[in-house]
Amino acid sequence: MEAADVIQALDGLKGPRAVVVGGRVCVHVPAIDDTVRIDAAQVRRCRRIWAPNGDPAVEFVLEDDGGVWPLVITPDDVVFQPVDTGAVLDSPIEYRIANAPHIVAYTEMERAAEDVAVHCEEPGPIELNGAGVTLLLVRCFIVAATLTGLRPVRSVAWWQRGWTALGGDLPLPPFRADPVWDELTHEASQLTLTASVRRETDGPEAAAGVAVTDFRRLEPTLTAVALDDEFVSCWRTTMGITPARFVETLLSGLDLARAHVALYPGGGGSVDVVLGEGDAQALLQLSWSDKLALHVDEIRIADALAHTGLFQRMMFNTERLAAMLGFSQVTILATGVGSYAFAVMGYPRDPELSQAMRRRRS
């Protein structure tokens, strides 16, 4: 593929800026303040897709002597395939991380690096095997990022902080020599890190103080069916988050959408989300009877709203809400063939890539 084709494929993504430098397409993503570098000669094909959160994205299939691998660029992130431990560790013994993801986003890498560093600095005893595995996994993420030309200095800084907190005294073999890692380590030593602010104000303690007025101020975006003291009591005992956090999560990215929520004394409930009207309307219906599963009872998207990433956004929000409320799973009851736009939500979308990555994991 030619560099011009790569740039054209990225045209329309708000945020990333692509230019050709030294024969490579350099794509700067301001949201992560880093630049991915694509060798157009390695690009076999690419296509526009929808990210899991409903944003437009471009999935590239790249190839070299080692096979094919994915690279996904979204308006505010870059998604890539982690390297295996053999590319990081200098050891004849194969180390496998059973729960290693097959693909990771730059933002997930940074969050994981910070989380493990903060954990390693906590007072009290640390379970070294678990910390070592996590540090190894994060290093696999970082090295993979560098192979795409990214320079994740912040992630390296957090990794070094966690490693230093434990004195490097972990049950791991030596790491392979890596000049790029050494460069990033030097840059990282110049950074001043500040841990992210974790939102705790919308948790169970805040939910326990919910009142009727908290729902009133969210109307008509959120309407509580039969709002009274009994409804509020049910919310306090079963939901675990504030109504504002509920709306923020469920309706994220769904401009002008409205939600109607009903709660029942036995612990069950339901939510209807409506977006648009008439021939340009979308509907999402959720229900639950306990905390075992959140059921997606119906998704109906009018033709006028199809192929806009709306389905992915609705499901993305639903999964986030389910995790926040403590549901163990999300189930979908698919009835009425043709009524639902059940799209692929994960990466990669390319069939050849999917098969190749399944073979690597087996």
Residue pairs with C-beta under 8 A, 6 or more apart in sequence:
1 40
1 41
1 43
1 44
1 45
1 46
2 40
3 20
3 23
3 24
3 25
3 40
5 40
5 43
5 46
6 18
6 25
6 38
6 40
6 43
6 46
6 60
7 18
7 19
7 20
7 25
9 46
9 47
9 48
9 58
9 60
10 16
10 18
10 27
10 58
10 73
12 56
13 56
13 57
13 58
13 73
13 74
13 75
14 75
15 29
15 30
15 31
15 75
15 76
16 27
16 28
16 29
16 30
16 73
16 75
17 27
17 28
17 30
18 25
18 26
18 27
18 28
19 25
19 26
20 26
21 37
23 39
23 40
24 37
24 38
24 39
24 40
24 149
25 37
25 38
25 40
26 35
26 36
26 37
26 38
26 149
27 35
27 36
27 37
27 38
27 73
28 34
28 35
29 35
29 36
29 73
29 76
29 77
29 78
29 106
31 75
31 76
31 77
32 76
32 77
32 78
32 106
32 107
32 110
34 78
34 106
34 150
34 151
34 152
35 149
35 150
35 151
36 71
36 73
36 78
36 148
36 149
36 150
37 148
37 149
37 150
38 60
38 62
38 71
38 148
38 149
39 62
42 62
42 63
42 64
43 60
43 61
43 62
44 61
44 62
44 63
44 68
45 60
45 61
45 350
46 58
46 59
46 60
46 61
47 58
47 59
47 349
47 350
48 56
48 57
48 58
49 56
49 57
49 58
49 59
49 72
49 349
50 56
50 57
50 309
50 312
50 343
51 57
51 72
51 74
51 77
51 309
51 312
52 312
52 315
52 316
52 345
52 346
52 347
53 253
53 312
53 313
53 316
54 253
54 308
54 309
54 310
54 311
54 312
54 313
54 314
54 316
55 74
55 75
55 76
55 309
56 74
56 75
56 309
57 72
57 73
57 74
57 75
58 72
58 73
59 70
59 71
59 72
59 347
59 348
59 349
59 350
60 70
60 71
60 72
60 73
61 68
61 69
61 70
61 348
61 350
61 352
61 353
62 68
62 69
62 70
62 71
63 69
67 356
68 352
68 353
68 356
69 80
69 81
69 353
69 356
70 79
70 80
70 81
70 103
70 347
70 348
70 350
70 353
70 357
71 78
71 79
71 80
71 148
72 78
72 79
72 80
72 103
72 347
72 348
73 79
76 107
77 105
77 106
77 107
78 105
78 106
78 145
78 148
78 150
79 103
79 104
79 105
79 106
79 347
80 103
80 104
80 106
80 144
80 145
80 147
80 148
81 102
81 103
81 104
81 144
81 357
82 100
82 101
82 102
82 103
82 104
82 137
82 140
82 141
82 144
83 140
83 143
83 144
83 147
84 140
84 360
85 94
85 95
85 96
85 97
85 136
85 140
86 94
86 95
87 140
87 143
87 176
88 136
88 139
88 140
88 143
88 175
88 176
89 95
89 136
89 172
89 173
89 174
89 175
89 176
90 173
90 174
90 175
90 176
90 177
91 173
91 174
93 173
95 136
95 173
97 133
97 136
97 137
97 140
100 137
100 140
102 357
102 360
102 361
103 347
103 348
103 357
104 141
104 144
106 145
106 150
106 152
108 141
109 138
109 141
109 142
109 145
109 152
109 155
110 152
110 154
110 155
110 158
111 196
112 134
112 137
112 138
112 141
113 138
113 141
113 142
113 154
113 155
113 156
113 158
113 159
113 162
114 158
114 193
114 195
114 196
116 131
116 134
116 135
116 138
116 158
116 159
116 162
117 158
117 159
117 161
117 162
117 165
117 193
118 195
119 126
119 131
119 134
119 162
120 126
120 131
120 135
120 161
120 162
120 163
120 165
120 166
121 161
121 162
121 165
126 166
128 166
128 169
128 170
128 171
129 171
131 162
131 166
131 170
132 170
132 171
132 172
135 159
135 162
135 163
135 170
135 172
136 172
138 155
138 159
139 159
139 175
141 155
142 152
142 155
142 156
142 159
142 181
142 184
143 178
143 181
145 152
145 155
146 152
146 180
146 181
146 184
151 184
151 187
152 184
153 184
153 187
153 188
153 191
154 188
154 191
154 193
156 181
156 184
156 185
156 187
156 188
157 188
157 189
157 191
157 193
158 193
160 185
160 188
160 189
161 193
163 170
175 181
202 241
202 242
202 244
202 245
203 240
203 241
204 240
204 241
206 241
206 242
207 235
207 236
207 239
207 240
207 241
207 242
208 236
210 232
210 235
210 236
210 242
210 243
211 232
212 227
212 228
212 229
212 232
214 242
214 243
214 244
215 222
215 224
215 227
215 232
215 243
216 227
218 243
218 244
218 247
220 258
221 247
221 251
221 257
221 258
221 259
222 243
222 246
222 247
222 258
222 259
222 260
222 261
223 258
223 259
223 260
223 261
224 231
224 243
224 261
224 262
224 263
225 231
225 260
225 261
225 262
226 262
230 265
231 263
234 263
234 264
234 265
234 267
234 269
235 243
235 263
238 263
238 267
238 269
239 246
239 263
239 325
240 324
240 325
240 326
241 249
241 324
241 325
245 324
246 261
246 321
247 259
249 317
249 320
249 321
249 324
250 259
250 271
250 273
250 317
250 318
250 321
251 257
251 259
251 273
251 317
252 313
252 317
252 320
253 313
253 317
254 273
254 275
254 310
254 313
254 314
254 317
256 275
256 276
257 273
257 274
257 275
258 273
258 274
258 275
259 271
259 272
259 273
259 274
260 271
260 272
260 274
261 269
261 270
261 271
262 269
262 270
262 271
263 269
266 289
267 289
267 290
267 291
268 287
268 288
268 289
268 290
269 287
269 288
270 285
270 286
270 287
270 288
270 297
271 284
271 285
271 286
271 287
272 283
272 284
272 285
272 286
273 282
273 283
273 284
273 285
273 286
273 314
274 281
274 282
274 283
275 281
275 282
275 283
275 305
275 310
276 282
276 302
276 304
276 305
279 302
279 303
279 304
280 302
280 304
280 305
281 300
281 302
281 305
282 299
282 300
282 301
282 302
282 305
282 310
282 314
283 298
283 299
283 300
283 301
284 296
284 298
284 299
284 314
284 318
285 296
285 297
285 298
285 299
286 294
286 295
286 296
286 297
286 318
287 294
287 295
287 297
288 294
288 295
288 327
291 325
291 326
291 327
291 328
292 327
292 328
292 329
293 327
293 328
293 329
293 330
293 331
294 318
294 321
294 322
294 325
294 327
294 329
294 330
294 331
295 330
295 331
295 332
295 333
296 315
296 318
296 330
296 331
296 332
296 333
297 333
298 333
299 311
299 314
299 315
299 340
299 341
300 339
300 340
301 310
301 311
301 341
306 341
311 341
311 342
311 343
312 343
312 345
315 345
316 345
318 330
319 330
322 329
322 330
332 342
334 340
334 342
348 354
348 357
